[in-house]
Amino acid sequence: VIRIFVTCKSALRLLRDDCRIDVAESEILKAYGYSKMTIFLEMENKKQYDQMVFEEFLEFIVRIASVAFKHTPEEAKELKEKVDLLLIKLLGLVKAKKYAPFVPEDTSDEEEYQENILSIQV
């Protein structure tokens, strides 16, 4: 299994240099630290403190979005809108587009909902 992770240094470079997001380094470091999950046997696995896995990176994006738009016209927007704006900047680095998620109108039938999700992913 190949594990891809983001280091603290690469997260700083991504936001400050590549995306030119105007967020203090201390805020980025705080978001990085708060996004980390508990590390099992931390003394034996201390290198994982500098290895952010995908799920942690998703939380990191949300935490950055919550502080990235302070003192801007976007500050009053809802968090989900701020996340969208940040994702557009991040995806723009790799020339990708952000698409709206599929949300069914009625999710009362869990089995049908799961079938719809599976058909989208195929």
Accessible surface in RSA format (square Angstrom, percent):
REM  Atomic radii and reference values for relative SASA: ProtOr
REM  Chains: A
REM  Algorithm: Lee & Richards
REM  Probe-radius: 1.40
REM  Slices: 20
REM RES _ NUM      All-atoms   Total-Side   Main-Chain    Non-polar    All polar
REM                ABS   REL    ABS   REL    ABS   REL    ABS   REL    ABS   REL
RES VAL A   1   180.56 118.8 102.54  92.8  78.03 188.0 113.32  98.5  67.24 182.4
RES ILE A   2   157.35  89.5 131.30  97.8  26.05  62.8 134.91  97.1  22.44  60.9
RES ARG A   3   149.43  62.7 129.66  66.1  19.77  47.1  55.65  76.1  93.77  56.8
RES ILE A   4   145.87  83.0 128.58  95.8  17.29  41.7 131.68  94.8  14.19  38.5
RES PHE A   5    82.48  41.3  60.44  37.4  22.04  57.4  61.80  37.5  20.68  59.2
RES VAL A   6    34.82  22.9  33.37  30.2   1.45   3.5  34.82  30.3   0.00   0.0
RES THR A   7    39.63  28.2  39.23  39.8   0.39   0.9  33.55  45.1   6.08   9.2
RES CYS A   8    27.90  21.1  27.90  31.1   0.00   0.0  14.00  35.5  13.91  15.0
RES LYS A   9   154.87  75.6 149.45  91.7   5.42  12.9  95.03  85.5  59.84  63.7
RES SER A  10    30.42  25.7  27.22  36.3   3.20   7.4  24.72  52.6   5.70   8.0
RES ALA A  11     0.10   0.1   0.10   0.2   0.00   0.0   0.10   0.1   0.00   0.0
RES LEU A  12    34.06  19.0  33.68  24.1   0.39   1.0  34.00  23.9   0.06   0.2
RES ARG A  13   117.51  49.3 114.16  58.2   3.35   8.0  44.92  61.4  72.59  44.0
RES LEU A  14    39.06  21.8  38.65  27.6   0.41   1.0  38.89  27.3   0.17   0.4
RES LEU A  15     2.51   1.4   2.51   1.8   0.00   0.0   2.51   1.8   0.00   0.0
RES ARG A  16    99.40  41.7  88.08  44.9  11.33  27.0  14.06  19.2  85.35  51.7
RES ASP A  17    82.30  57.6  75.49  75.1   6.80  16.1  20.23  47.6  62.07  61.9
RES ASP A  18    73.54  51.5  52.22  52.0  21.32  50.4  12.13  28.6  61.41  61.2
RES CYS A  19    15.73  11.9   0.10   0.1  15.63  36.7   5.07  12.8  10.66  11.5
RES ARG A  20   187.86  78.9 166.82  85.0  21.05  50.1  61.91  84.6 125.96  76.3
RES ILE A  21     8.03   4.6   3.38   2.5   4.66  11.2   4.56   3.3   3.47   9.4
RES ASP A  22   140.58  98.5 116.12 115.6  24.45  57.8  39.20  92.3 101.38 101.1
RES VAL A  23     7.78   5.1   1.37   1.2   6.42  15.5   6.51   5.7   1.28   3.5
RES ALA A  24    57.70  53.1  41.05  63.3  16.66  37.9  50.39  71.0   7.31  19.4
RES GLU A  25    86.45  49.6  82.60  62.5   3.85   9.2  19.29  37.3  67.16  54.8
RES SER A  26    73.84  62.4  65.21  87.0   8.63  19.9  49.57 105.6  24.27  34.0
RES GLU A  27    50.46  29.0  49.27  37.3   1.19   2.8  13.82  26.7  36.64  29.9
RES ILE A  28     0.38   0.2   0.38   0.3   0.00   0.0   0.38   0.3   0.00   0.0
RES LEU A  29    74.89  41.7  66.79  47.8   8.10  20.4  66.94  47.0   7.95  21.4
RES LYS A  30    99.25  48.4  89.12  54.7  10.12  24.1  56.79  51.1  42.45  45.2
RES ALA A  31     6.81   6.3   3.77   5.8   3.04   6.9   6.31   8.9   0.50   1.3
RES TYR A  32    10.25   4.8  10.25   5.8   0.00   0.0  10.25   7.7   0.00   0.0
RES GLY A  33    43.05  53.1   0.00   N/A  43.05  53.1  29.66  81.4  13.39  30.0
RES TYR A  34   137.69  64.3 121.09  68.9  16.61  43.2  84.02  63.1  53.67  66.2
RES SER A  35     1.57   1.3   0.00   0.0   1.57   3.6   0.15   0.3   1.43   2.0
RES LYS A  36    35.22  17.2  14.23   8.7  20.99  50.0  11.19  10.1  24.03  25.6
RES MET A  37   105.23  54.5  94.17  62.3  11.06  26.3  63.98  54.4  41.25  54.7
RES THR A  38   138.63  98.6 104.58 106.0  34.06  81.2  76.42 102.6  62.21  94.0
RES ILE A  39    18.43  10.5   5.44   4.1  12.99  31.3   7.61   5.5  10.82  29.4
RES PHE A  40   159.76  79.9 148.77  92.1  10.99  28.6 154.48  93.7   5.28  15.1
RES LEU A  41    92.93  51.8  77.21  55.2  15.72  39.5  85.95  60.4   6.98  18.8
RES GLU A  42    84.25  48.4  80.89  61.2   3.36   8.0  17.57  34.0  66.67  54.4
RES MET A  43   147.26  76.3 135.19  89.5  12.07  28.7 109.80  93.3  37.46  49.6
RES GLU A  44   135.03  77.5  99.29  75.1  35.74  85.1  46.44  89.8  88.59  72.3
RES ASN A  45    42.15  29.1  41.10  39.7   1.05   2.5   1.15   2.8  40.99  39.6
RES LYS A  46   131.78  64.3 124.91  76.6   6.87  16.4  76.69  69.0  55.09  58.7
RES LYS A  47   148.27  72.3 135.59  83.2  12.68  30.2  90.45  81.4  57.82  61.6
RES GLN A  48    69.77  39.0  69.77  51.0   0.00   0.0  12.49  26.6  57.28  43.4
RES TYR A  49   106.77  49.8  99.20  56.4   7.57  19.7  84.64  63.6  22.13  27.3
RES ASP A  50    66.23  46.4  65.31  65.0   0.93   2.2  31.73  74.7  34.50  34.4
RES GLN A  51    40.97  22.9  38.72  28.3   2.26   5.4   4.93  10.5  36.05  27.3
RES MET A  52     0.68   0.4   0.00   0.0   0.68   1.6   0.00   0.0   0.68   0.9
RES VAL A  53    25.05  16.5  24.88  22.5   0.17   0.4  25.05  21.8   0.00   0.0
RES PHE A  54   131.50  65.8 125.17  77.5   6.33  16.5 129.51  78.5   1.99   5.7
RES GLU A  55   105.69  60.7  96.66  73.1   9.03  21.5  50.28  97.3  55.41  45.2
RES GLU A  56     8.75   5.0   6.79   5.1   1.96   4.7   2.20   4.2   6.56   5.4
RES PHE A  57    37.58  18.8  37.58  23.3   0.00   0.0  37.58  22.8   0.00   0.0
RES LEU A  58    82.50  45.9  80.57  57.6   1.93   4.9  81.22  57.0   1.28   3.5
RES GLU A  59    69.82  40.1  63.88  48.3   5.94  14.2  28.65  55.4  41.17  33.6
RES PHE A  60     2.00   1.0   2.00   1.2   0.00   0.0   2.00   1.2   0.00   0.0
RES ILE A  61    12.01   6.8  11.34   8.5   0.67   1.6  12.01   8.6   0.00   0.0
RES VAL A  62    58.27  38.3  58.27  52.7   0.00   0.0  58.27  50.6   0.00   0.0
RES ARG A  63    84.42  35.4  81.17  41.4   3.26   7.8  17.91  24.5  66.51  40.3
RES ILE A  64     0.47   0.3   0.47   0.4   0.00   0.0   0.47   0.3   0.00   0.0
RES ALA A  65     0.02   0.0   0.00   0.0   0.02   0.0   0.00   0.0   0.02   0.1
RES SER A  66    47.68  40.3  36.21  48.3  11.47  26.4  25.20  53.7  22.49  31.5
RES VAL A  67    30.38  20.0  22.99  20.8   7.39  17.8  22.99  20.0   7.39  20.0
RES ALA A  68    10.96  10.1   0.56   0.9  10.40  23.7   0.56   0.8  10.40  27.6
RES PHE A  69    16.71   8.4  15.84   9.8   0.87   2.3  16.18   9.8   0.53   1.5
RES LYS A  70   108.22  52.8  96.72  59.3  11.50  27.4  53.35  48.0  54.87  58.4
RES HIS A  71   168.62  92.2 132.95  92.4  35.67  91.3 101.04 104.1  67.57  78.6
RES THR A  72    51.03  36.3  37.76  38.3  13.27  31.6  43.28  58.1   7.76  11.7
RES PRO A  73   127.43  92.9  95.26  86.8  32.18 117.0 109.06  90.0  18.37 114.2
RES GLU A  74    50.77  29.1  50.77  38.4   0.00   0.0   3.77   7.3  47.00  38.4
RES GLU A  75    79.12  45.4  71.78  54.3   7.34  17.5  23.01  44.5  56.12  45.8
RES ALA A  76   100.54  92.4  62.59  96.6  37.94  86.3  73.25 103.2  27.29  72.3
RES LYS A  77    87.96  42.9  75.69  46.4  12.27  29.2  33.76  30.4  54.19  57.7
RES GLU A  78   108.87  62.5 101.15  76.5   7.72  18.4  42.88  82.9  65.99  53.9
RES LEU A  79    81.03  45.1  71.97  51.5   9.06  22.8  72.70  51.1   8.32  22.4
RES LYS A  80   141.08  68.8 132.55  81.3   8.53  20.3  81.28  73.2  59.80  63.7
RES GLU A  81    71.90  41.3  70.25  53.1   1.65   3.9  21.37  41.3  50.53  41.3
RES LYS A  82    24.98  12.2  24.98  15.3   0.00   0.0   0.05   0.0  24.93  26.6
RES VAL A  83    24.13  15.9  24.13  21.8   0.00   0.0  24.13  21.0   0.00   0.0
RES ASP A  84    55.40  38.8  55.40  55.1   0.00   0.0   9.60  22.6  45.80  45.7
RES LEU A  85    54.45  30.3  52.62  37.6   1.83   4.6  52.72  37.0   1.74   4.7
RES LEU A  86     0.51   0.3   0.51   0.4   0.00   0.0   0.51   0.4   0.00   0.0
RES LEU A  87    47.39  26.4  47.39  33.9   0.00   0.0  47.39  33.3   0.00   0.0
RES ILE A  88   100.32  57.1  94.11  70.1   6.22  15.0  95.88  69.0   4.44  12.0
RES LYS A  89    94.82  46.3  82.49  50.6  12.33  29.4  56.22  50.6  38.60  41.1
RES LEU A  90    20.52  11.4  14.22  10.2   6.29  15.8  14.41  10.1   6.11  16.4
RES LEU A  91    52.77  29.4  52.63  37.6   0.14   0.4  52.77  37.1   0.00   0.0
RES GLY A  92    39.81  49.1   0.00   N/A  39.81  49.1  27.77  76.2  12.03  27.0
RES LEU A  93    74.96  41.7  46.25  33.1  28.71  72.2  50.26  35.3  24.70  66.5
RES VAL A  94   106.28  69.9  82.18  74.4  24.10  58.1  88.63  77.0  17.65  47.9
RES LYS A  95   189.85  92.6 154.31  94.7  35.55  84.6 117.82 106.0  72.03  76.7
RES ALA A  96    44.32  40.7  27.61  42.6  16.71  38.0  34.06  48.0  10.26  27.2
RES LYS A  97   158.84  77.5 139.33  85.5  19.51  46.4  86.63  78.0  72.21  76.9
RES LYS A  98    62.98  30.7  33.94  20.8  29.04  69.1  18.45  16.6  44.53  47.4
RES TYR A  99   170.77  79.7 151.05  85.9  19.72  51.3 120.14  90.3  50.64  62.4
RES ALA A 100    88.09  81.0  60.86  93.9  27.24  62.0  61.15  86.1  26.94  71.4
RES PRO A 101   105.43  76.8  82.37  75.1  23.06  83.8  92.83  76.6  12.61  78.3
RES PHE A 102    96.21  48.1  69.90  43.3  26.31  68.5  77.58  47.0  18.63  53.3
RES VAL A 103   112.04  73.7  89.11  80.7  22.93  55.3  89.46  77.7  22.58  61.2
RES PRO A 104    20.05  14.6   8.92   8.1  11.14  40.5  13.97  11.5   6.08  37.8
RES GLU A 105   186.63 107.1 142.41 107.7  44.23 105.3  63.74 123.3 122.89 100.3
RES ASP A 106   100.42  70.3  80.82  80.4  19.60  46.3  36.57  86.1  63.85  63.7
RES THR A 107    69.24  49.2  56.51  57.3  12.73  30.3  22.12  29.7  47.11  71.2
RES SER A 108    96.49  81.5  56.09  74.9  40.40  93.1  53.28 113.5  43.21  60.5
RES ASP A 109    73.39  51.4  66.92  66.6   6.47  15.3  28.48  67.0  44.91  44.8
RES GLU A 110   102.91  59.1  99.60  75.4   3.30   7.9  60.22 116.5  42.69  34.9
RES GLU A 111   125.50  72.1 118.14  89.4   7.36  17.5  44.60  86.3  80.90  66.1
RES GLU A 112    95.95  55.1  94.10  71.2   1.85   4.4  26.88  52.0  69.07  56.4
RES TYR A 113    58.71  27.4  56.84  32.3   1.88   4.9  21.15  15.9  37.57  46.3
RES GLN A 114    80.88  45.2  80.88  59.1   0.00   0.0  32.14  68.4  48.75  37.0
RES GLU A 115    99.45  57.1  93.28  70.6   6.16  14.7  39.02  75.5  60.42  49.3
RES ASN A 116    48.82  33.7  48.11  46.5   0.71   1.7   4.12   9.9  44.70  43.2
RES ILE A 117    39.65  22.6  39.61  29.5   0.05   0.1  39.61  28.5   0.05   0.1
RES LEU A 118   106.36  59.2 106.09  75.9   0.27   0.7 106.13  74.5   0.23   0.6
RES SER A 119    78.51  66.3  54.56  72.8  23.95  55.2  47.79 101.8  30.71  43.0
RES ILE A 120    91.16  51.9  66.36  49.4  24.80  59.8  72.59  52.3  18.57  50.4
RES GLN A 121   132.57  74.1  96.39  70.4  36.18  86.2  41.66  88.7  90.91  69.0
RES VAL A 122   160.89 105.9 103.91  94.1  56.99 137.3 128.29 111.5  32.61  88.4
END  Absolute sums over single chains surface
CHAIN  1 A     9370.3       7904.9       1465.4       5516.3       3854.0
END  Absolute sums over all chains
TOTAL          9370.3       7904.9       1465.4       5516.3       3854.0
